[in-house]
Amino acid sequence: MRFLAILWDEDEEPDGNVQHIAEHGLLIEDVEFVLENPTSEGTSKSSGRPCCFGFTPDGDYVIVVYELVDEGIIYPVTAHEVPEP
């Protein structure tokens, strides 16, 4: 996947994407690793947003759902562990 930047909300933002992925047991580093090393890409069935799948450095298989903010800039909306295909 090609992108120039990943937008993250402030850690303290209660409704931000950092807090949201933390609720699913993931860190920024996990999500960025999957975005940089996806095993597949697609579209989220629930939101219609683009998504990718891949393994975190610890070996968990996750989906990362994101929005395209601008050319090459993405905003991770959510990420969570899913069963491997």
Secondary structure, DSSP 8 states (H G I E B T S, - for coil): ---SEE----TT-TTSHHHHHHHTT--HHHHHHHHHS-SEEEE-TTT--EEEEEE-TT--EEEEEEEEEETTEEEEEEEEE----
